[in-house]
Amino acid sequence: MTLLKKILSRLIRKKYLTNLGSEKTFDEKYNELGVFNYNHDGFTINYGNFIKKLDWSDITQINVYKVDSMTIDRIDMEIVYGDKYFTISEDLPGWYQFVLKTKEIFPTIPKDWDVTIMQPAFAKNHRTIYDKEIFKLN
């Protein structure tokens, strides 16, 4: 188990086990693809009424930040493509595998952004982890 996985497991184990009667373990949550489907060129998110297909090459920027929810922080990711964007959060099924996939597709994304963004607690910690103008897609 990686250090990040251990930290996240301890931090959110109770949240997942009590969230809406979910009985999935952290490992199950960590390994699931959730609402994401992947292909060579990109991905599709299918969540409720939101369906979005996007090619990796269309992404112009990825921003991450924390949202203070009084007793806990939530990590959000803003996916920018051209002059449009959508936001996903760590509560979305498949989040962990999506984060891993973005690190694989965009090797310039800091490998530890998801650990470092946690500190300090309850601070927004906005970061741009990918910008197409600066980093070129491999």
C-alpha positions in Angstrom: 0.0 0.0 0.0 1.5 3.4 -1.0 2.0 6.1 1.6 -0.8 8.2 0.0 -3.2 5.3 0.0 -2.4 4.7 3.7 -2.9 8.4 4.6 -6.2 8.6 2.6 -7.4 5.4 4.0 -7.0 6.6 7.6 -8.5 10.0 6.9 -11.6 9.0 5.1 -12.4 5.4 6.2 -15.2 6.5 8.6 -16.6 8.9 6.0 -17.0 6.2 3.4 -18.4 3.6 5.7 -21.0 6.0 7.0 -21.8 7.9 3.8 -25.3 7.0 2.6 -25.1 3.5 3.9 -22.2 2.6 1.6 -20.4 -0.5 2.7 -17.4 -0.2 0.3 -14.0 -0.4 1.9 -11.4 2.2 1.1 -9.6 -0.3 -1.2 -12.7 -0.8 -3.1 -13.3 2.9 -3.5 -9.6 3.4 -4.4 -9.6 0.8 -7.2 -13.1 1.4 -8.8 -13.4 3.2 -12.1 -16.7 4.6 -10.9 -18.4 6.9 -13.3 -15.4 7.1 -15.6 -14.8 5.1 -18.8 -11.4 5.4 -20.5 -10.2 4.9 -24.0 -6.8 5.7 -25.7 -7.8 9.3 -26.5 -9.7 10.4 -23.4 -12.5 9.6 -21.1 -16.2 9.8 -20.5 -18.0 10.8 -17.2 -21.5 9.5 -16.9 -23.0 10.7 -13.6 -26.7 11.2 -13.2 -27.7 13.8 -15.8 -24.1 14.8 -16.5 -22.4 13.0 -19.4 -19.2 14.4 -20.7 -16.8 12.9 -23.2 -13.4 14.6 -23.5 -10.2 13.9 -25.3 -7.0 14.3 -23.2 -5.6 16.6 -25.9 -8.6 19.0 -25.4 -7.7 19.7 -21.8 -6.0 23.1 -21.6 -5.7 23.3 -17.8 -6.2 21.4 -14.6 -6.7 23.3 -11.3 -7.1 21.7 -7.9 -8.2 23.2 -4.6 -9.8 22.4 -1.3 -13.3 23.4 -0.2 -13.8 24.0 3.5 -16.9 22.2 4.6 -16.6 23.3 8.3 -15.6 19.9 9.8 -13.8 18.4 6.8 -12.1 19.5 3.6 -13.0 18.3 0.2 -10.6 18.3 -2.8 -12.0 19.5 -6.1 -10.5 19.4 -9.6 -11.4 21.8 -12.3 -11.0 20.5 -15.8 -10.6 23.3 -18.3 -11.0 22.7 -22.1 -10.9 25.9 -24.2 -13.3 28.4 -22.7 -15.3 25.8 -20.8 -14.8 23.8 -17.7 -16.4 21.4 -15.2 -15.5 20.4 -11.7 -15.3 17.0 -10.1 -14.6 16.2 -6.4 -13.0 13.5 -4.4 -16.5 12.3 -3.6 -17.1 11.2 -7.2 -16.9 7.4 -7.7 -13.7 6.7 -9.6 -11.9 9.8 -8.3 -8.7 8.0 -7.2 -8.2 6.2 -10.5 -8.9 9.4 -12.4 -6.2 11.1 -10.4 -3.8 8.3 -11.2 -4.8 8.4 -14.9 -4.1 12.1 -15.2 -0.7 11.7 -13.7 0.0 9.0 -16.3 -1.3 11.0 -19.2 0.3 14.3 -18.1 3.7 13.4 -16.7 4.4 17.0 -15.8 1.6 16.9 -13.1 3.4 16.8 -9.7 3.1 13.2 -8.4 2.5 14.4 -4.9 -0.1 17.2 -5.5 -2.9 15.2 -3.8 -0.8 14.8 -0.6 0.6 18.3 -0.5 -2.7 20.0 -1.1 -4.0 18.6 2.2 -1.8 21.0 4.2 -2.6 23.2 5.9 -6.1 22.1 6.9 -9.0 24.3 5.9 -7.0 26.4 3.5 -8.1 26.6 -0.1 -4.7 25.7 -1.5 -5.6 26.5 -5.2 -3.0 25.1 -7.6 -2.7 24.7 -11.3 -1.2 21.3 -11.8 -1.4 21.3 -15.6 -1.4 24.1 -18.2 -1.2 23.2 -21.9 0.5 26.6 -22.6 3.4 25.6 -20.4 3.5 21.8 -20.7 3.0 19.9 -23.9 1.0 16.6 -24.0 3.2 13.6 -24.8 
